[in-house]
Amino acid sequence: MSNKKILVVDDEHNIADLLMVVLTGAGYTVRAAYNGVEGLREVQSFQPNLVILDVNMPQLDGWGVLSSIRATEATRKLPVLMCTQRDLISDVERAEMLGASGYIAKPFEIDRVLHKVQQMLSAPA
């Protein structure tokens, strides 16, 4: 159905694995990384069309990963959907300021995530 590649970066294995199953079922090619350092490596090697990025992670948090993605010419325009358990206005503002393409709070509804992913992947670059 789709040849779009999605990278899920979340240190909570159950959430990353659930997103992988759902997104793969929707026709996407999906990989997971379980921390920010691994996530940045996967951005380079896997070259996804979209990154779903958790904020709270050990080693390198989602803010650091997003900043690195935006600081690199090759990935500057890569759509990034921030995903966190905190639904704070300050986090939403920070995500926008750092260049996130979208923001979704946990716990999320799978249908909402799928809709957001489809929306972001069909948007003009």
Secondary structure in CASP SS format (residue, H / E / C, confidence):
PFRMAT SS
TARGET T0000
AUTHOR 0000-0000-0000
METHOD secondary structure of the structure
MODEL  1
M C 1.00
S C 1.00
N C 1.00
K C 1.00
K E 1.00
I E 1.00
L E 1.00
V E 1.00
V E 1.00
D C 1.00
D C 1.00
E C 1.00
H H 1.00
N H 1.00
I H 1.00
A H 1.00
D H 1.00
L H 1.00
L H 1.00
M H 1.00
V H 1.00
V H 1.00
L H 1.00
T H 1.00
G H 1.00
A C 1.00
G C 1.00
Y C 1.00
T E 1.00
V E 1.00
R E 1.00
A E 1.00
A E 1.00
Y C 1.00
N C 1.00
G H 1.00
V H 1.00
E H 1.00
G H 1.00
L H 1.00
R H 1.00
E H 1.00
V H 1.00
Q H 1.00
S H 1.00
F H 1.00
Q C 1.00
P C 1.00
N C 1.00
L E 1.00
V E 1.00
I E 1.00
L E 1.00
D E 1.00
V C 1.00
N C 1.00
M C 1.00
P C 1.00
Q C 1.00
L C 1.00
D C 1.00
G H 1.00
W H 1.00
G H 1.00
V H 1.00
L H 1.00
S H 1.00
S H 1.00
I H 1.00
R H 1.00
A H 1.00
T C 1.00
E H 1.00
A H 1.00
T H 1.00
R C 1.00
K C 1.00
L C 1.00
P C 1.00
V E 1.00
L E 1.00
M E 1.00
C E 1.00
T E 1.00
Q C 1.00
R C 1.00
D C 1.00
L C 1.00
I H 1.00
S H 1.00
D H 1.00
V H 1.00
E H 1.00
R H 1.00
A H 1.00
E H 1.00
M H 1.00
L C 1.00
G C 1.00
A C 1.00
S C 1.00
G E 1.00
Y E 1.00
I E 1.00
A E 1.00
K C 1.00
P C 1.00
F C 1.00
E C 1.00
I H 1.00
D H 1.00
R H 1.00
V H 1.00
L H 1.00
H H 1.00
K H 1.00
V H 1.00
Q H 1.00
Q H 1.00
M H 1.00
L H 1.00
S H 1.00
A C 1.00
P C 1.00
A C 1.00
END
